[in-house]
Amino acid sequence: MAAVKIKKNKRSILVAVLVLAVICYFVATFVSLRIKVKERQDANAQLQSQYDQQVEENEQLSKVLDEGDEADYIERIAREEYGYAKPGERVYYDSSAS
């Protein structure tokens, strides 16, 4: 009888350990998947923001093209983004404004 009882105890301990291992695996997998989902949601939000900015920029460019202000737009971009100036024009920078 004692040998059967010891075998049953060993079996029940083994089953309990296996169940605990399976539960730990599922919990770890669930946490890992939640982290991946959160990362993907953050990346999606960032891409959506970039998309919205691009759509807004495209709308502005379409408006410029529709109004026929291409020359003014090109001049503004050349001055603001590239620091260009017209020939003979003097550009002054306010160093105290920084």
MOCOR-V350905 format. One record per residue. RES is the residue in one letter. D_CENTER is the distance of its C-alpha to the mean C-alpha in Angstrom with 1 decimal. Layout:
BEGIN
RES,D_CENTER / RES,D_CENTER
END
This chain:
BEGIN
M,64.2 / A,62.4 / A,61.0 / V,59.5 / K,58.0 / I,56.4 / K,55.0 / K,53.6 / N,52.0 / K,50.5 / R,49.2 / S,47.7 / I,46.1 / L,44.7 / V,43.4 / A,41.9 / V,40.1 / L,38.8 / V,37.6 / L,35.9 / A,34.2 / V,33.0 / I,31.7 / C,29.9 / Y,28.3 / F,27.1 / V,25.7 / A,23.9 / T,22.5 / F,21.5 / V,19.7 / S,17.9 / L,16.8 / R,15.7 / I,13.5 / K,12.0 / V,11.7 / K,9.9 / E,7.3 / R,7.1 / Q,7.3 / D,4.4 / A,2.4 / N,5.6 / A,5.9 / Q,4.1 / L,6.2 / Q,8.8 / S,9.2 / Q,9.8 / Y,12.0 / D,13.9 / Q,14.5 / Q,15.8 / V,18.0 / E,19.4 / E,20.2 / N,21.8 / E,23.8 / Q,25.1 / L,26.1 / S,27.9 / K,29.7 / V,30.8 / L,32.1 / D,33.9 / E,35.5 / G,36.7 / D,35.4 / E,34.1 / A,36.2 / D,35.1 / Y,31.5 / I,32.0 / E,34.0 / R,31.4 / I,28.6 / A,31.1 / R,32.1 / E,28.7 / E,26.5 / Y,29.1 / G,31.8 / Y,34.6 / A,37.8 / K,40.8 / P,43.8 / G,46.0 / E,43.5 / R,43.0 / V,39.6 / Y,39.7 / Y,36.9 / D,37.2 / S,36.5 / S,37.2 / A,34.3 / S,31.7
END
